[in-house]
Amino acid sequence: MIEILRFRLAASADEAAFLAADRRVQQEFAYHQPGLLRRTTARGEDGGWIVIDLWRSAADADACDARWEHDEVTQAFMGLLERSSVSTERYQELD
């Protein structure tokens, strides 16, 4: 399963601070989640950002979502985002 998190940084967010927070999420949270196969972050030319997670299953992604809301590292990351811009999409791989 592919999960895409789309967002913009908060107006008050420093990009270097965001990138540090993103690295912390990757190292201290994301790759400790059962079923996470790959995670990558990218910035668009229009100032938008995405995080793409590849999951073994939707159940693994759901379990991570439950932990995400209660983790100090992930909440520091979320504090740098413009909350109204945040959206998540999920897709089933076809191959």
Disulfide bonds with the S-S distance in Angstrom:
none
